[in-house]
Amino acid sequence: MISRCAKTLTVVFAISAITPAVASTYCSEASAPSCASRYGPFDDEDDFERCKRQMDSYKSEVESYSECQRSAAEDEQRKIQEANRQIEEAAQENTKAISEFNEAVETFNRRARGY
């Protein structure tokens, strides 16, 4: 006879097969222009305008970096949601397999007892 301990049968599921890969998106971080951290006033109007253009460019780079990071995070969130769905599906299949096994054990045990 097969022991009732068979009801504790567990199925090992390799989560690593569906774990999302590390973020593949590379976002280029912006660097502040050196003119922004200098001491003292600007040398002249041209120096001011040049630094202002660099600061405008820096602002645009920071916005692009921020958008890239947000997009990469959303991509990773979608991958995690898909992995969670696959894990749930696998857990349901495992539960079904264990139930079917337990039913087969009960049928076998009834037959073994002569019923």
N, C-alpha and C positions, 0 to 999 in steps of 0.2 A: 504494500500500500504506500501511496505517496503521502508524506506527512502534511499536516495542516500548515506547517511552517512554510509551505510553498506559497501561501498567501502573502508572505512578506517579500516575495520576489520583486526586485527592483531592476529597472533598466537603466543602464548608464548611457547618458546622452553627451556627446562631445560638443560642448558649447563653443569650444575654440573654432569649430568649423563654421560657425556663423557669426563670430565676434567681428564687429566692424573694424576695418583697418584704421590705423592711425590716420589722422587728417592728411589728405594728400594735397590739399590746397596750400600754396605758399603765398603769403601776403607780405609784400615788401613794406617794412616799417619806415615811416618818414623820419628824417632828421632835421632838427631845427637849423636854420641858416646861422652861420657864425656871427653875422651882423646883429642878430637879435640879442646876443649876450655880451657884446662889447660895452665897455664903460665910457661914459662921457657922451656929449651930444654928437650928432652927425656932423661931418666935416662941412657939408654944404647941401644944397637942395638936391643935387644929383645923387649924392651918397644916400640921402633919405629916400628918394624915389627908387633907387636900386634895391635898397633893403626892403622897402614896401613891396616891390614886385616879388622878391624872394619870399617874403612872408605870405603873400597871396598864393604863391606856388606851394609853399609849405602847408597852408590851410587846405588846398586842394588835395595834396598828397595824404594828409591826415584823414580827410573825408573818404578818399579812395581806400585807404588802409582799413578804416572802420567798416566800410561797406563790405570789403573782402572778408574781414573777420566775421561779420554778421552772417554773410552768405555761407562761409565755411561751417559755422556753428549750426546753421539750419540744415546743411547737408548731413552733418554728423548726427543731428537729431533724427532726421529721416532714417538714417542707417540703423540707429538704435531702435527706433520704433519697429522697423522691419525685423531686426534681430529678435526683439521681444515677441513679435507676432509668430515668428518661427519657433521660438522656445515654447510658447503657449500651445502651438499646434503639435509640437513634438510631445509635450506633456500630455495632451489629450490622447494622442496615439498610444503613448506608453500606458496610460490608464486603461484604454480600451484593450490593449494586448494583455495586461495583467488580469483584467476582468474575464476575458476569454479563457485565459489559462486557468484561472480559479474555477470557472464553470466546468472546464474539462476535467480538472482534478476532482471536483465533487461528483461528476458523472462516473469517473473511473472508480472512485471510492465506493459509490453505491453499487456498482457492478461487482467490485471486489468483495463486498459484504453479501452479495447474492440477492440484491433487490432488483 
